Amino acid sequence: MANQQRYFIELVYKGTDYHGWQIQPNAVTVQELLNKALATLLRQPVETVGCGRTDTGVHATQFFAHITLQPPEGGAMKPDDLIRLLTPHSGGGGVNALLPHAIAVKRIFPVHAGAHARFDATSRSYAYHIHFNKDPFKDGFSMLLRDRPNVELMNKAAEMMMTYIDFSCFSKSNTQVKTNNCKISRAVWIVGDNSMVFHISADRFLRNMVRAIVGTLLMVGRGEIPPEQIKDIIESKSRGNAGTSVPACGLYLTDVRYPYPLTP
């Protein structure tokens, strides 16, 4: 309809208690709770479309979704009125007042009618966190390792991955996607005092891909396989040849890029 307006929603969430972003039967998800909160405020059914899907227990420090709204009959509510109604503010109002503490909307803003949170995204970045000393404040947010792996070898293997595009070996089985091709633009481990973080960026990711990559690189870091074997694993296109997926608690979606500016 001519009067419809599309909006982008930028949000963050702690994924510990949720079965990922996407709505599922008999499971609580971030999308379900956001849809309900928006529908309550707007007094009309609302369906969000996310920039992707995160697995159960995965966190997001940046996530975008879009909604398309029809103003009430008679034009009583203008686009700016919708923004004021939905947008969070310092007092905790707007949509955040109806969301649990683990989910927070940062901003809502109008975009052009054809903008699509998922299909328009050109790059997504993830970070996987690992720590080495027992720390109750990192429990549920980072993976605890007893022994430090060889980061130099892991980075060597990670660099080799960037010469490939078919990552079937790191994909969850039976995902029914059209292609397992992804273009990785960054893959590197950065070491801190008592921690390390794996940063990876690509145009798209397969289900379970990052966690499987981290598990495989840790095999390299522990000396179980040489860095060069990463090539054989990728070329085999077999999930059975890659490493075990690491726990979801350490994984964060951190950045989503679009070919147009996302300014309120």
N, C-alpha and C positions, 0 to 999 in steps of 0.2 A: 504494500500500500504506500501511497505517496507520502503520507505523514509519518511513516515509520522512521525511527532514528536508531542507528547502531552505536553502541558504546563499548569501549574496552575497559576491562577491570584488571587492575594490577593487584595481586595478593601474594601473601606469604603463608606458609603453614608448616607446622610440625606434624610429620606424618605418622608418628608412633602409633596412634590409636585408630588409624584409618586404613581402609583397604584401597589405598591409592586415590587418585583424582576421580576416575570415571565411575559413574553410577553402576552399581551391581545389585542383583537381587540378593536379599538376605545378608547384606553387609553394609556397614556405614562408610560412606566416602565423602571426600571434600566437596565434590560437585553436588551431591545430594543436599548437603547442609547449606551450601551457598544458594542453590535454587530456592530452597524453602525460605531462607531469610529474605531474599529479594522479592519473592512472591508475597510474603507477609507485608512488607513495606509498600509494595506497589499495588497490592490487592488485585493481582492478575497473575495467571500462570507465567512463569519465567523459565526458559531453557538456556543455560549457558553452553558455550562451545569453548573448550579448553585448547591451549596451545600444544597439547600433547597429553600423554597419560604417564603418571608415575606409579610405580608398583607399591604394594602394601609396605608401609613403614618408611618409605622414602620421603625426605623433606624437600621443601622448595623455599629458597630465599628470593626467588622471583618467578612468578607464574602469571600468564595473561589468559583471560577468557573474554569472549564477547557475548553481548546480548543484543537483541533487536526488540525495541519496544514500540507499541502503538499508544500515543497519548490518549487520555480519556476522551470520550465523546464530548463534543462541544469545545474542545481545545482549551479546557480550563487549566491544564498543566503543560507548560512549555518545557522545551529541553533543559533550560537553565533551572527550572523548578525541580526537574527530575534529578539533576546533578546535586542540588542542595539537599534533597531528601535522602539520597543514597550515600553521599560522600561522608566518610568518617571525619570526626573532628576531635579536638583535644579532650572534650568532655566524654568521649566514648559513645557518641551517638551514631546515627546513620545505620548502615547495615551491620557494622561491627557490634552494635548493641545486641544483635540477635544471633551472633556467631559465637561458638565456644572460644576459649582463650587460645586454643592451638591454631586458630585460623584468623588472619587479620587482612582486611582490605586496605590497601594503601591509597589508592585513588581510582576514580571512575571518570572517564572523559569521552566525549563524542569523537567518532572517527567517520571517514567517508563510508558511504553505503555498502561498498563492495569489500571493505576490510575484513579479513578473516584471521582469527587468532591462530589457527592451526596451519592452514595452507599457505599463508603469507610469510610465516616465519622462515628466515633464511639461515639461521644458525641457533644452535642450542648448546649450552655449556653445563657440564656437571663437575662436581668436586667430590672426591671420596676421601674421608678423613680417617687417619689411623693414629693411635697414641700408644705409648710404650709403658707408661707408669699408671697403675691403678688410680682412677680419678672418678669419684662419684658424680662430679659435675659434667663429665663427658659420657657417662653411661647412657646409652640410648641415642647418642649423637655422634659417636665415633667408635671404630673397631679397635679393641685392645689386642695388641700383639706382645708376646713375651720377648721375642728375639728380633733384633733389627735386621732387615734384609739388605742386600747390596743394591743401593739405589742407582749406582752407576750402571750396573748390568740391566736393571729394569728400565732405565731411560734409553739405553741402547735398543732394547727390544721394542719399547714404545715408539721410537723413531722409525723403526722398520715397518710398523703397522700402517704408517701414514702413506706408504707406497701402494696400498691395496684399497679396493673399494667394496669387494664382496666379503661381508663379515658373517656369513651363515654359521660359522663355527662358534660365534658368541651369542647366537640368537636362541631364545626359548623355542622349543619345538611347537609345530602346529599353530603358528600365529596368524596364518592366512593373510600375509602381506603380499603385495604384488612383486616386490623386489627386496633383496637383502643388501642392496648396494647403499653405501654411505660414504661421504667424503669427509674424512677427519682432517681438520685444520690445525689442531693442537693436541698434543698428548705428552705430558711431562709430570714428573714427580718433583715436588718442592719440599725440602726438609726443614723442620723447625728444631727447637731445642729438644723436646720430648715428643715430637709428633712428625707426621709427614702427610702431605695431601697430594692426591693425583688429580690433575686438571686435564679435562678433555673437552674439545669442542668439535662439532660436526654439523652438517646440514640437517641430519636426521639421525635417530638412534633406533635400534631394534629393541624389542622387549628383553630385558635382563642383560643387555649388551655391556653396559659399563661394569656391572658387578662381575660378569664373567671375564671381562678383560682384566680387571684388578686381580681376580683370583689367579689368572694365568700369569700375570706379571709377578705376582708373589712367588710362584713356582720358580721363576727365573731368579728372583732375589734370594731365595733360599738355596739356590744351587741345584735344584732338582732337574732343571733342564737348562741348556745353554740359550743365550739370547737368540741365536740364529734359528732355533727350533720354532720360534714364533711364526716364521714363514711357512714351515711345513704344516703347522696347525691351521693357519688361515687358508692355505691352498687345499687342505683336505675337505674344507666346508662341512666338517663334522663336529657337532657340539661335544661329542664324546671324547674328542682329542684335546679339548681345551680344559682349563682348570675349573675347580669348583667355584660357584658364585659366592662372593663374600656377603656377610649380613647386610640387610637394607639400612640399618641404623646409621651407617657412616656416609650414606649417599645423599647429595643435595643437588637439585636443579638450581643453578645459580644465575643464569643469564639467557635471555631469549631476545634475538635481534630480528628487526623487520626492515624492509627496504624503504620505509618512510618514517619520518620522525614521530615519536609518540609523545606529543606534548599536549597538556590539558588545554 
